[in-house]
Amino acid sequence: MYACSQFGNCSRSVNAGNNSSSFTNQTVSQRRNWQTPVQLDPTDPAVVYYGGNILNRSTNRAQTGTWSAISPSLSNPESGTDPSYPFGTITTVAAAPSNPNVIYAGTDDGWLWGSKDLGQTWTRFTDPDLPDRWVTRVAVDPRDANVAYVTYSGLRNADNDAHVLRTTDGGANWVDISGNLSMAPVQDIVIDPLNRNRIIVATDLGVFTANVAKANSQNPDVRWYGLGQGLPRVPVNDLEYQASTNTLYAATYGRSMWKLHLDRND
């Protein structure tokens, strides 16, 4: 079990939270986000990623002595100059379920990166369709490491547009698939593992779903629909899908947790 408090102070527990030990001082970073990403490798739960402005990796469940830095600073060098707020940090990390050597990472100053060799080399994605906005989440297709999605929030830029983009070539090119999605920051994205063309997003106006089977650079139009009933019109900050019960969980800002059994006929 892993938990983080403000500005990257993270800890691990091996007894359901009764006791915990901090591992933050084992990692290398000059800046750490208020919501520092801590991500397990989907192919190996012993591997843990921690992002400040530098990406760190543990090979043994965040234990002391198992951390190493696997990236340079991934933020814009011009960020992080305000001492009152550590802007210029990693906000999302995603390792590919089909290839653990492939990692994607995004930052709060709008930079998006990928590595195909477990962090030895990094490529910053510079497709002009990628907005210069806070990267909220990256999700990688469970079977194809070249297919990934990225979402953004323009809240701090007074930008209300929804931003959801997709790559099918490992990040070289991205297609904006925001379509008719309601104008609001997008906070999270989930790929349905049983129907990989179906994606679900969390926004500041609720949860929406779309089928991207026909989306491409020539035809980027995607139709989005509200998912489920009864969810308050409230910001949703996090989504989690549990395959064993086919249940989607949504964590809201101020209105508790909600769950929905997905309809396979959608």
MIVOFI-639561 format. One line per field, with one value per residue (C-alpha): x negated, y, z; residue number from 1; residue in three letters. Coordinates in Angstrom, 3 decimals, padded with zeros to 6 digits. Layout:
<recs>
X X,...
Y Y,...
Z Z,...
num NUM,...
residu ALA,...
</recs>
This chain:
<recs>
X 000.000,-001.322,-000.115,-001.232,-000.567,-001.424,-004.425,-005.581,-005.813,-005.049,-005.166,-004.610,-002.808,-002.898,-000.108,002.880,001.808,001.367,-002.262,-004.093,-007.584,-008.485,-010.525,-010.616,-014.168,-015.283,-014.291,-016.020,-014.105,-014.446,-010.679,-007.685,-004.046,-001.232,000.175,-003.022,-002.392,-003.267,-002.570,-002.999,-004.305,-001.316,-003.555,-005.358,-003.871,-007.338,-008.323,-007.208,-007.586,-007.764,-007.794,-009.155,-010.711,-012.866,-011.379,-012.512,-012.070,-012.166,-012.561,-011.468,-008.248,-009.765,-012.073,-015.171,-018.089,-016.006,-015.408,-017.226,-016.672,-015.829,-015.384,-016.797,-014.504,-011.444,-010.019,-010.662,-013.893,-012.064,-009.557,-010.057,-011.474,-008.709,-009.825,-006.247,-005.045,-007.160,-005.791,-007.658,-007.014,-005.880,-002.136,-001.496,-003.462,-002.338,-004.292,-002.981,-001.281,-002.491,-006.102,-007.606,-010.449,-007.989,-007.151,-005.159,-005.279,-003.678,-004.300,-002.358,-004.004,-002.695,-005.603,-004.919,-007.619,-008.237,-011.001,-011.314,-014.336,-013.276,-014.401,-017.857,-016.762,-013.752,-011.931,-009.793,-006.695,-006.238,-003.236,-001.615,001.782,000.513,001.680,-000.615,001.416,001.171,000.925,003.379,003.097,001.529,003.039,001.446,003.358,003.091,001.933,000.162,-002.512,-002.333,001.283,001.717,004.019,003.273,005.582,005.046,006.452,006.404,007.772,004.725,004.701,008.410,008.889,012.198,011.712,011.593,008.309,008.072,005.512,004.474,001.337,001.022,-002.685,-004.336,-003.956,-005.358,-001.926,001.163,004.793,007.224,010.274,012.048,014.960,018.177,016.865,018.246,016.012,014.201,010.790,010.219,008.677,008.353,008.816,009.417,009.201,011.757,009.556,012.420,013.130,009.972,011.778,013.899,012.409,013.811,012.800,013.283,013.915,014.938,018.493,018.727,017.818,018.081,017.368,016.620,015.724,012.557,012.542,012.865,010.824,007.725,005.890,008.236,011.361,010.706,014.360,015.390,018.845,018.918,021.821,022.490,021.900,024.405,027.037,027.178,023.653,023.765,022.533,019.273,015.536,014.319,010.617,009.892,011.223,010.390,011.685,011.958,011.990,013.099,016.455,016.628,017.033,015.897,015.129,015.138,013.636,015.202,014.157,016.406,019.129,017.540,016.913,019.277,019.375,020.975,021.322,020.445,022.979,021.330,024.095,023.029
Y 000.000,003.441,006.886,010.458,013.710,017.216,017.928,014.393,013.058,009.410,006.286,002.530,000.163,-003.618,-003.954,-002.133,001.272,000.493,001.521,003.160,004.285,007.223,006.628,010.180,010.824,007.773,009.438,012.103,015.258,019.008,019.567,017.452,017.998,018.411,015.157,013.271,010.267,006.863,004.122,000.348,-001.419,-003.385,-006.351,-006.497,-005.095,-005.045,-002.235,001.231,004.576,007.918,011.240,014.552,016.479,013.353,009.878,007.359,003.588,000.994,-002.689,-003.977,-002.336,001.026,-000.417,001.436,001.046,-000.010,003.407,004.797,007.837,006.765,010.136,013.626,016.450,016.051,019.525,022.725,024.299,027.604,026.082,025.706,029.195,030.315,029.330,029.483,026.771,023.938,024.166,021.972,018.401,015.028,014.568,011.197,008.024,004.975,001.817,-000.260,-003.500,-005.295,-004.081,-002.959,-001.197,001.380,004.270,007.451,010.513,013.961,017.148,020.053,022.439,020.585,018.362,014.774,012.107,008.497,005.954,002.597,001.335,001.580,005.162,005.012,007.476,009.792,011.473,014.547,014.448,017.689,017.075,020.516,019.109,018.526,021.490,023.415,022.450,020.450,016.748,014.947,011.335,008.955,005.516,002.807,000.177,-003.147,-005.064,-002.489,-000.215,002.066,002.998,005.502,008.300,011.562,014.014,017.612,020.277,023.928,025.153,027.217,028.736,029.726,027.167,025.306,023.111,019.338,017.793,014.062,012.841,009.459,008.026,004.769,005.040,005.305,009.059,010.345,011.598,012.453,012.924,015.103,012.926,015.348,015.563,016.684,016.169,018.790,021.810,021.043,019.863,016.117,014.477,010.769,008.158,004.402,001.918,-000.875,-004.017,-006.125,-003.668,-001.690,000.669,001.869,004.612,006.340,009.761,011.655,015.382,018.306,017.685,013.933,010.692,010.110,007.267,006.917,004.306,005.175,002.268,004.566,007.505,008.427,011.512,011.817,011.217,012.334,012.930,010.924,010.963,011.071,010.048,010.440,007.189,005.804,007.596,009.253,010.670,014.326,016.920,017.251,017.085,013.491,013.272,009.571,006.427,002.803,-000.267,-003.664,-006.389,-009.201,-007.519,-005.353,-002.323,001.251,003.365,007.170,009.453,012.915,016.255,016.663,014.107,010.835,007.644,006.146,002.866,001.607,-001.900,-001.514,-002.625,-004.787,-003.847,-000.208
Z 000.000,-000.977,000.101,-000.565,001.248,000.112,-002.109,-002.694,000.854,000.123,002.237,002.015,004.347,004.527,007.116,005.566,006.849,010.529,010.160,007.304,006.342,004.115,000.984,-000.373,000.802,-001.170,-004.456,-006.558,-007.522,-007.165,-007.244,-006.267,-007.181,-004.655,-006.098,-006.837,-009.104,-007.645,-010.173,-010.107,-013.182,-014.556,-015.373,-012.026,-008.779,-007.194,-009.581,-008.463,-010.256,-008.466,-010.294,-009.056,-011.908,-012.350,-012.720,-010.110,-010.156,-007.400,-008.197,-004.790,-003.607,-002.676,-000.047,001.063,-001.303,-004.297,-005.901,-008.922,-011.141,-014.694,-016.393,-016.527,-015.469,-017.701,-017.132,-019.009,-017.650,-017.348,-014.910,-011.195,-010.643,-008.271,-004.739,-003.447,-005.843,-007.279,-010.813,-013.285,-012.152,-013.483,-013.037,-014.672,-015.415,-017.401,-018.136,-021.048,-019.933,-023.079,-022.865,-019.528,-021.348,-022.710,-020.382,-020.969,-018.686,-018.662,-016.701,-015.249,-017.732,-020.771,-021.772,-022.828,-023.041,-023.953,-023.447,-025.202,-023.271,-019.614,-019.213,-020.772,-023.472,-023.592,-026.482,-025.990,-028.158,-030.070,-032.308,-032.828,-031.795,-028.258,-026.142,-023.826,-020.789,-017.559,-018.464,-016.211,-017.363,-019.852,-020.489,-022.644,-024.583,-022.686,-025.781,-027.939,-026.458,-029.512,-028.755,-025.951,-024.822,-023.037,-021.264,-020.193,-017.912,-018.951,-015.628,-014.651,-018.165,-018.148,-020.940,-020.674,-023.726,-023.314,-024.445,-025.241,-027.776,-029.151,-030.720,-032.637,-033.470,-030.074,-029.698,-032.982,-034.059,-032.023,-033.058,-031.081,-030.358,-028.018,-030.478,-028.800,-025.276,-022.908,-022.386,-019.139,-017.946,-018.373,-015.314,-016.067,-018.784,-018.710,-021.574,-021.354,-021.431,-022.802,-025.608,-026.288,-028.668,-025.777,-023.621,-020.567,-019.259,-016.023,-016.421,-014.268,-015.513,-014.942,-016.733,-020.483,-022.879,-026.593,-029.196,-031.094,-033.562,-036.585,-035.307,-037.306,-038.553,-041.556,-039.466,-035.874,-035.017,-031.950,-030.367,-026.584,-024.353,-020.644,-018.810,-016.320,-014.266,-010.869,-010.727,-009.574,-012.045,-010.200,-010.957,-011.125,-010.308,-010.638,-012.330,-011.548,-013.362,-011.656,-014.274,-011.944,-011.333,-014.485,-012.221,-012.754,-009.670,-009.762,-007.111,-007.077,-005.667,-002.628,-003.417,-002.324,-004.325,-006.896,-008.786,-011.975,-013.384,-017.057,-019.631,-022.269,-024.736,-024.839
num 1,2,3,4,5,6,7,8,9,10,11,12,13,14,15,16,17,18,19,20,21,22,23,24,25,26,27,28,29,30,31,32,33,34,35,36,37,38,39,40,41,42,43,44,45,46,47,48,49,50,51,52,53,54,55,56,57,58,59,60,61,62,63,64,65,66,67,68,69,70,71,72,73,74,75,76,77,78,79,80,81,82,83,84,85,86,87,88,89,90,91,92,93,94,95,96,97,98,99,100,101,102,103,104,105,106,107,108,109,110,111,112,113,114,115,116,117,118,119,120,121,122,123,124,125,126,127,128,129,130,131,132,133,134,135,136,137,138,139,140,141,142,143,144,145,146,147,148,149,150,151,152,153,154,155,156,157,158,159,160,161,162,163,164,165,166,167,168,169,170,171,172,173,174,175,176,177,178,179,180,181,182,183,184,185,186,187,188,189,190,191,192,193,194,195,196,197,198,199,200,201,202,203,204,205,206,207,208,209,210,211,212,213,214,215,216,217,218,219,220,221,222,223,224,225,226,227,228,229,230,231,232,233,234,235,236,237,238,239,240,241,242,243,244,245,246,247,248,249,250,251,252,253,254,255,256,257,258,259,260,261,262,263,264,265,266
residu MET,TYR,ALA,CYS,SER,GLN,PHE,GLY,ASN,CYS,SER,ARG,SER,VAL,ASN,ALA,GLY,ASN,ASN,SER,SER,SER,PHE,THR,ASN,GLN,THR,VAL,SER,GLN,ARG,ARG,ASN,TRP,GLN,THR,PRO,VAL,GLN,LEU,ASP,PRO,THR,ASP,PRO,ALA,VAL,VAL,TYR,TYR,GLY,GLY,ASN,ILE,LEU,ASN,ARG,SER,THR,ASN,ARG,ALA,GLN,THR,GLY,THR,TRP,SER,ALA,ILE,SER,PRO,SER,LEU,SER,ASN,PRO,GLU,SER,GLY,THR,ASP,PRO,SER,TYR,PRO,PHE,GLY,THR,ILE,THR,THR,VAL,ALA,ALA,ALA,PRO,SER,ASN,PRO,ASN,VAL,ILE,TYR,ALA,GLY,THR,ASP,ASP,GLY,TRP,LEU,TRP,GLY,SER,LYS,ASP,LEU,GLY,GLN,THR,TRP,THR,ARG,PHE,THR,ASP,PRO,ASP,LEU,PRO,ASP,ARG,TRP,VAL,THR,ARG,VAL,ALA,VAL,ASP,PRO,ARG,ASP,ALA,ASN,VAL,ALA,TYR,VAL,THR,TYR,SER,GLY,LEU,ARG,ASN,ALA,ASP,ASN,ASP,ALA,HIS,VAL,LEU,ARG,THR,THR,ASP,GLY,GLY,ALA,ASN,TRP,VAL,ASP,ILE,SER,GLY,ASN,LEU,SER,MET,ALA,PRO,VAL,GLN,ASP,ILE,VAL,ILE,ASP,PRO,LEU,ASN,ARG,ASN,ARG,ILE,ILE,VAL,ALA,THR,ASP,LEU,GLY,VAL,PHE,THR,ALA,ASN,VAL,ALA,LYS,ALA,ASN,SER,GLN,ASN,PRO,ASP,VAL,ARG,TRP,TYR,GLY,LEU,GLY,GLN,GLY,LEU,PRO,ARG,VAL,PRO,VAL,ASN,ASP,LEU,GLU,TYR,GLN,ALA,SER,THR,ASN,THR,LEU,TYR,ALA,ALA,THR,TYR,GLY,ARG,SER,MET,TRP,LYS,LEU,HIS,LEU,ASP,ARG,ASN,ASP
</recs>
